Amino acid sequence: MIFPLLLICLSGISGADPNSKTSGNTEVMDYTEGGHYDIDFDASFMSEWWYQNGDMRLVGKDGEKRRLAFFVTLVHQESPSFFNVSDEQFSNMVTFYGLYPDGEDTSDNYTMCFVERDNITNYIGFHVPYLDFTYPEGLRSFYGSALKGYRLDYAYDNVQLDLLFKPLAEKTIDSATEPVNFTTYEYAYGNLQGSVVLDGKKYEVTQSDGYFDHMIPYTTDELVWEWEMHGWSWSELTTDSYQTVFYGVRAPEDGYDNYTYKHLTLIDKHTGKVIAEYSGDEVSINQGDWVYPEVNEKTVKRPASVQISAPDLDISISAQSVIQLDRSSMEQPVGFVDFMSFQPDEATIEYKGDLEQGSAFYEYMVSDWAIFPPE
């Protein structure tokens, strides 16, 4: 049942034109780039999203210099339960972002809508070897491929991003069946080119580090996938020579501290090659400096710092600037609360005694199962 407060996107709005955006992007036939349906996984509830972040140095025409970190996520969800009172099948589309301007307050936005399932191909390219996603109002789109680069055209509120991300690292994959089915395809390092408009002023990107992934979690049970886990943790840390990517997923019995799934990847930033991968008991996690925010009259907790260790490798991150995305609900707990932070400096990677400092994005998510556990 689709709730009446949700915005229904009009099918008459023109959507994406794959031919105009992706010409020349099919030299490498990688069909993990495009969109999927729930029936591809025999899923009762499926999500997929394409995520881009960046840590950028900017300059205006008048010579003003700024630093801006950001993340943007564009989401597509399918379920047989997405229908209206006329039993018409719908697809769900979501987009959200977070901005971390240096020395200023963070800002964020979350929007969602439903479109008729028969018209979803107007907005997303399915089973194609490239990304092609346009939000129905036409102001936010993400398209391209790893081969040619990913173009992000995103305009909302006081921000306009016109960016091209060029991956400079080999493709890596995170995948698990427990505690939740998911696969993530990552191009974990690259740079961004283009321009940014903030509060009506245009800046050109002069220097940047970026990260891209395409994540697909789903469930075959009569639940949403968030209810199969307590939550997860993700981080991306970049220094002069290295980058690390960590994924950890907590089962309901793990609570806030333990992780059923753990995978840590170390990448040579200069060559784009994976130096080492660690998983399971090879990875130790120490979370600390707990913070206790209120979410829908319930108290949850999140770590303000994390140290992750593996043979020859130690990383340390502080959640300094935190954006809280609250999609939980007391009335129908089917969501989560997500804490997404950015540390501009002094996050550390120590590999074989070589210690470097850099910047880090760090996410800690708590599902509605943890906030409203079943009785």
Secondary structure as the mmCIF struct_conf table of DSSP 4:
data_model
#
loop_
_struct_conf.conf_type_id
_struct_conf.id
_struct_conf.beg_label_comp_id
_struct_conf.beg_label_asym_id
_struct_conf.beg_label_seq_id
_struct_conf.end_label_comp_id
_struct_conf.end_label_asym_id
_struct_conf.end_label_seq_id
TURN_TY1_P TURN_TY1_P1 PRO A 4 LEU A 5
BEND BEND1 LEU A 6 LEU A 6
HELX_LH_PP_P HELX_LH_PP_P1 LEU A 7 LEU A 7
STRN STRN1 ILE A 8 ILE A 8
HELX_LH_PP_P HELX_LH_PP_P2 CYS A 9 LEU A 10
TURN_TY1_P TURN_TY1_P2 SER A 11 GLY A 12
BEND BEND2 ILE A 13 ILE A 13
HELX_RH_AL_P HELX_RH_AL_P1 PRO A 18 THR A 22
TURN_TY1_P TURN_TY1_P3 SER A 23 GLY A 24
BEND BEND3 GLU A 27 VAL A 28
TURN_TY1_P TURN_TY1_P4 TYR A 31 THR A 32
BEND BEND4 GLU A 33 GLY A 34
STRN STRN2 GLY A 35 GLY A 35
HELX_RH_3T_P HELX_RH_3T_P1 ASP A 38 ASP A 40
TURN_TY1_P TURN_TY1_P5 PHE A 41 ASP A 42
BEND BEND5 SER A 44 SER A 44
STRN STRN3 PHE A 45 GLY A 60
TURN_TY1_P TURN_TY1_P6 LYS A 61 ASP A 62
STRN STRN4 LYS A 65 GLU A 78
TURN_TY1_P TURN_TY1_P7 PRO A 80 SER A 81
STRN STRN5 PHE A 83 PHE A 83
TURN_TY1_P TURN_TY1_P8 VAL A 85 SER A 86
STRN STRN6 GLN A 89 GLN A 89
STRN STRN7 PHE A 90 PRO A 101
TURN_TY1_P TURN_TY1_P9 ASP A 102 GLY A 103
BEND BEND6 GLU A 104 GLU A 104
STRN STRN8 SER A 107 GLU A 116
HELX_RH_3T_P HELX_RH_3T_P2 ARG A 117 ASN A 122
TURN_TY1_P TURN_TY1_P10 TYR A 123 TYR A 123
STRN STRN9 ILE A 124 ILE A 124
STRN STRN10 PHE A 126 PHE A 126
BEND BEND7 HIS A 127 TYR A 130
STRN STRN11 LEU A 131 THR A 134
TURN_TY1_P TURN_TY1_P11 PRO A 136 GLU A 137
BEND BEND8 GLY A 138 LEU A 139
STRN STRN12 ARG A 140 SER A 145
TURN_TY1_P TURN_TY1_P12 ALA A 146 LYS A 148
STRN STRN13 GLY A 149 TYR A 156
TURN_TY1_P TURN_TY1_P13 ASP A 157 ASN A 158
STRN STRN14 VAL A 159 PRO A 167
BEND BEND9 ALA A 169 ALA A 169
STRN STRN15 THR A 172 ALA A 176
BEND BEND10 GLU A 178 VAL A 180
STRN STRN16 ASN A 181 LEU A 198
TURN_TY1_P TURN_TY1_P14 ASP A 199 GLY A 200
STRN STRN17 LYS A 201 THR A 219
BEND BEND11 THR A 220 LEU A 223
HELX_RH_3T_P HELX_RH_3T_P3 TRP A 225 GLU A 228
BEND BEND12 HIS A 230 HIS A 230
STRN STRN18 GLY A 231 THR A 238
BEND BEND13 ASP A 240 SER A 241
STRN STRN19 TYR A 242 ARG A 250
HELX_RH_3T_P HELX_RH_3T_P4 PRO A 252 ASP A 254
TURN_TY1_P TURN_TY1_P15 GLY A 255 ASP A 257
BEND BEND14 THR A 260 THR A 260
STRN STRN20 TYR A 261 ASP A 268
TURN_TY1_P TURN_TY1_P16 LYS A 269 THR A 271
STRN STRN21 VAL A 274 SER A 279
HELX_RH_3T_P HELX_RH_3T_P5 GLY A 280 GLU A 282
STRN STRN22 SER A 284 VAL A 291
STRN STRN23 GLU A 294 VAL A 295
TURN_TY1_P TURN_TY1_P17 ASN A 296 GLU A 297
STRN STRN24 LYS A 298 THR A 299
STRN STRN25 ARG A 302 ALA A 310
TURN_TY1_P TURN_TY1_P18 PRO A 311 ASP A 312
STRN STRN26 LEU A 313 SER A 318
STRN STRN27 SER A 321 ASP A 326
BEND BEND15 MET A 330 GLN A 332
STRN STRN28 PHE A 336 TYR A 351
TURN_TY1_P TURN_TY1_P19 LYS A 352 GLY A 353
STRN STRN29 ASP A 354 SER A 367
HELX_RH_AL_P HELX_RH_AL_P2 ASP A 368 ILE A 371
BEND BEND16 PHE A 372 PHE A 372
#
